[in-house]
Amino acid sequence: PFIIISISSFIFGLIHWSLGLHGIIVAAIWGILPMIAMWKTGSVFPAIIAHYVTDFISFSQVIPYN
């Protein structure tokens, strides 16, 4: 599981290359948590929900990053 989670999180980070190096690193690190949840539950739905909540917070700026 460690290798699969690491590789998939790295690829998830690379998908966010348009955000720059910082975005790649943050996305890769953040991608670890949904992968662990998916591995533990055997379902993709925790990862989908985590991605939705993350995007919602980011795009709506409910938590400002400045």
VOLO-759339 format. One record per atom (N, C-alpha, C): residue number from 1; atom name; x, y, z. Coordinates in Angstrom, 2 decimals. Atoms other than C-alpha are relative to their C-alpha. Layout:
ATOM   num   atome      east     north        up
ATOM   NUM      CA         X         Y         Z
...
***
This chain:
ATOM   num   atome      east     north        up
ATOM     1       N      0.81     -1.23      0.00
ATOM     1      CA      0.00      0.00      0.00
ATOM     1       C      0.84      1.28      0.00
ATOM     2       N     -0.83     -1.21     -0.08
ATOM     2      CA      2.81      2.47      0.77
ATOM     2       C      0.46      0.44     -1.39
ATOM     3       N     -0.48     -0.35      1.35
ATOM     3      CA      4.18      2.32     -2.79
ATOM     3       C     -1.13      0.52     -0.85
ATOM     4       N      1.15     -0.43      0.80
ATOM     4      CA      0.75      2.61     -4.40
ATOM     4       C     -0.47      1.38      0.43
ATOM     5       N      0.43     -1.31     -0.52
ATOM     5      CA     -0.25      5.53     -2.16
ATOM     5       C      1.01      1.07     -0.40
ATOM     6       N     -1.03     -0.97      0.35
ATOM     6      CA      3.07      7.27     -2.80
ATOM     6       C     -0.03      0.35     -1.49
ATOM     7       N      0.02     -0.25      1.44
ATOM     7      CA      2.93      6.87     -6.58
ATOM     7       C     -1.25      0.76     -0.41
ATOM     8       N      1.24     -0.67      0.39
ATOM     8      CA     -0.71      7.89     -6.88
ATOM     8       C     -0.04      1.43      0.52
ATOM     9       N     -0.05     -1.36     -0.54
ATOM     9      CA     -0.17     10.92     -4.63
ATOM     9       C      0.95      0.87     -0.82
ATOM    10       N     -0.94     -0.73      0.85
ATOM    10      CA      2.84     11.95     -6.72
ATOM    10       C     -0.65      0.36     -1.33
ATOM    11       N      0.70     -0.27      1.27
ATOM    11      CA      0.79     11.65     -9.92
ATOM    11       C     -1.10      1.04      0.20
ATOM    12       N      1.02     -1.00     -0.32
ATOM    12      CA     -2.05     13.58     -8.30
ATOM    12       C      0.62      1.38      0.10
ATOM    13       N     -0.70     -1.27     -0.07
ATOM    13      CA      0.45     16.32     -7.51
ATOM    13       C      0.38      0.50     -1.37
ATOM    14       N     -0.40     -0.41      1.36
ATOM    14      CA      1.72     16.36    -11.11
ATOM    14       C     -1.19      0.49     -0.83
ATOM    15       N      1.19     -0.46      0.72
ATOM    15      CA     -1.83     16.79    -12.38
ATOM    15       C     -0.24      1.48      0.28
ATOM    16       N      0.18     -1.40     -0.39
ATOM    16      CA     -1.79     20.14    -10.58
ATOM    16       C      1.20      0.86     -0.36
ATOM    17       N     -1.21     -0.71      0.42
ATOM    17      CA      1.33     21.34    -12.42
ATOM    17       C     -0.25      1.47     -0.33
ATOM    18       N      0.30     -1.39      0.37
ATOM    18      CA     -0.42     24.53    -13.53
ATOM    18       C      0.06      0.94      1.21
ATOM    19       N     -0.09     -0.81     -1.22
ATOM    19      CA     -0.26     25.72     -9.90
ATOM    19       C      1.45      0.25      0.41
ATOM    20       N     -1.42     -0.18     -0.30
ATOM    20      CA      3.55     25.63     -9.96
ATOM    20       C      0.52     -1.07      0.94
ATOM    21       N     -0.64      1.01     -0.85
ATOM    21      CA      5.99     23.67     -7.83
ATOM    21       C     -0.67     -0.10      1.36
ATOM    22       N      0.68      0.01     -1.30
ATOM    22      CA      4.30     24.69     -4.60
ATOM    22       C     -1.32     -0.76     -0.08
ATOM    23       N      1.28      0.69      0.19
ATOM    23      CA      0.94     23.49     -5.93
ATOM    23       C      0.16     -1.49     -0.17
ATOM    24       N     -0.26      1.43      0.19
ATOM    24      CA      2.42     20.16     -6.99
ATOM    24       C      0.30     -0.66      1.34
ATOM    25       N     -0.38      0.57     -1.29
ATOM    25      CA      3.95     19.57     -3.56
ATOM    25       C     -1.19     -0.08      0.94
ATOM    26       N      1.16     -0.02     -0.89
ATOM    26      CA      0.83     20.61     -1.65
ATOM    26       C     -1.03     -1.05     -0.43
ATOM    27       N      0.98      0.97      0.49
ATOM    27      CA     -1.46     18.52     -3.87
ATOM    27       C      0.48     -1.43      0.25
ATOM    28       N     -0.53      1.35     -0.23
ATOM    28      CA      0.83     15.49     -3.58
ATOM    28       C     -0.12     -0.38      1.48
ATOM    29       N      0.09      0.29     -1.44
ATOM    29      CA      0.96     15.74      0.22
ATOM    29       C     -1.47     -0.17      0.40
ATOM    30       N      1.42      0.08     -0.34
ATOM    30      CA     -2.78     16.40      0.49
ATOM    30       C     -0.64     -1.24     -0.60
ATOM    31       N      0.54      1.18      0.66
ATOM    31      CA     -3.45     13.51     -1.92
ATOM    31       C      0.21     -1.29      0.77
ATOM    32       N     -0.26      1.20     -0.81
ATOM    32      CA     -2.07     11.05      0.62
ATOM    32       C     -1.22     -0.35      0.86
ATOM    33       N      1.12      0.26     -0.92
ATOM    33      CA     -5.04     11.45      2.98
ATOM    33       C     -1.19     -0.69     -0.68
ATOM    34       N      1.11      0.72      0.66
ATOM    34      CA     -7.82     10.54      0.50
ATOM    34       C      0.39     -1.41     -0.44
ATOM    35       N     -0.42      1.34      0.39
ATOM    35      CA     -5.74      7.60     -0.72
ATOM    35       C     -0.02     -0.96      1.18
ATOM    36       N      0.05      0.85     -1.20
ATOM    36      CA     -5.39      6.27      2.82
ATOM    36       C     -1.45     -0.32      0.35
ATOM    37       N      1.42      0.24     -0.28
ATOM    37      CA     -9.13      6.72      3.35
ATOM    37       C     -0.59     -1.01     -0.98
ATOM    38       N      0.50      0.93      1.01
ATOM    38      CA     -9.82      4.91      0.08
ATOM    38       C      0.52     -1.41      0.27
ATOM    39       N     -0.59      1.31     -0.29
ATOM    39      CA     -7.47      2.08      1.04
ATOM    39       C     -0.67     -0.64      1.22
ATOM    40       N      0.60      0.53     -1.24
ATOM    40      CA     -8.98      1.70      4.53
ATOM    40       C     -1.46     -0.41     -0.19
ATOM    41       N      1.42      0.29      0.15
ATOM    41      CA    -12.62      1.80      3.39
ATOM    41       C     -0.30     -0.90     -1.19
ATOM    42       N      0.25      0.77      1.21
ATOM    42      CA    -12.26      0.06      0.02
ATOM    42       C     -0.95      0.69     -0.95
ATOM    43       N      0.94     -0.75      0.83
ATOM    43      CA    -14.38      2.79     -1.55
ATOM    43       C      0.65      1.29     -0.49
ATOM    44       N     -0.53     -1.25      0.56
ATOM    44      CA    -13.55      5.73     -3.79
ATOM    44       C     -0.76      1.22      0.53
ATOM    45       N      0.83     -1.12     -0.44
ATOM    45      CA    -16.28      7.87     -2.21
ATOM    45       C      0.66      0.91      1.04
ATOM    46       N     -0.69     -0.93     -0.91
ATOM    46      CA    -14.17      9.20      0.70
ATOM    46       C      0.96      0.93     -0.74
ATOM    47       N     -0.91     -0.84      0.78
ATOM    47      CA    -11.61     10.46     -1.84
ATOM    47       C     -0.77      1.05     -0.80
ATOM    48       N      0.83     -0.94      0.75
ATOM    48      CA    -14.34     12.07     -3.94
ATOM    48       C     -0.51      1.10      0.92
ATOM    49       N      0.51     -0.98     -0.96
ATOM    49      CA    -15.84     13.78     -0.90
ATOM    49       C      1.13      0.92      0.48
ATOM    50       N     -1.14     -0.82     -0.44
ATOM    50      CA    -12.41     14.95      0.31
ATOM    50       C      0.41      1.00     -1.08
ATOM    51       N     -0.36     -0.89      1.10
ATOM    51      CA    -11.63     16.40     -3.12
ATOM    51       C     -1.04      1.11     -0.16
ATOM    52       N      1.07     -1.00      0.11
ATOM    52      CA    -15.00     18.15     -3.28
ATOM    52       C      0.11      1.04      1.12
ATOM    53       N     -0.09     -0.93     -1.13
ATOM    53      CA    -14.62     19.67      0.20
ATOM    53       C      1.22      0.91     -0.15
ATOM    54       N     -1.21     -0.79      0.21
ATOM    54      CA    -11.06     20.80     -0.56
ATOM    54       C     -0.22      1.06     -1.08
ATOM    55       N      0.27     -0.97      1.07
ATOM    55      CA    -12.13     22.43     -3.84
ATOM    55       C     -1.00      1.06      0.44
ATOM    56       N      1.00     -0.95     -0.46
ATOM    56      CA    -15.15     24.03     -2.21
ATOM    56       C      0.64      1.05      0.89
ATOM    57       N     -0.67     -0.94     -0.90
ATOM    57      CA    -13.03     25.59      0.52
ATOM    57       C      0.95      0.90     -0.77
ATOM    58       N     -0.96     -0.77      0.77
ATOM    58      CA    -10.39     26.68     -1.96
ATOM    58       C     -0.67      1.03     -0.90
ATOM    59       N      0.62     -0.88      0.98
ATOM    59      CA    -12.67     28.16     -4.61
ATOM    59       C     -0.96      1.01      0.61
ATOM    60       N      0.94     -0.94     -0.63
ATOM    60      CA    -15.21     29.75     -2.27
ATOM    60       C      0.72      0.94      0.96
ATOM    61       N     -0.81     -0.77     -0.93
ATOM    61      CA    -12.43     31.15     -0.05
ATOM    61       C     -0.67      0.14      1.36
ATOM    62       N      0.59      0.06     -1.33
ATOM    62      CA    -14.36     30.16      3.06
ATOM    62       C      1.11      0.21      1.04
ATOM    63       N     -1.19     -0.22     -0.82
ATOM    63      CA    -10.90     30.01      4.64
ATOM    63       C      0.98      0.79     -0.87
ATOM    64       N     -0.91     -0.80      0.84
ATOM    64      CA     -8.90     32.90      3.15
ATOM    64       C      1.46     -0.40      0.21
ATOM    65       N     -1.37      0.39     -0.14
ATOM    65      CA     -5.27     32.10      2.42
ATOM    65       C      0.95      1.18      0.00
ATOM    66       N     -0.87     -1.17     -0.17
ATOM    66      CA     -3.91     35.61      2.90
ATOM    66       C     -0.12      0.53      1.38
***
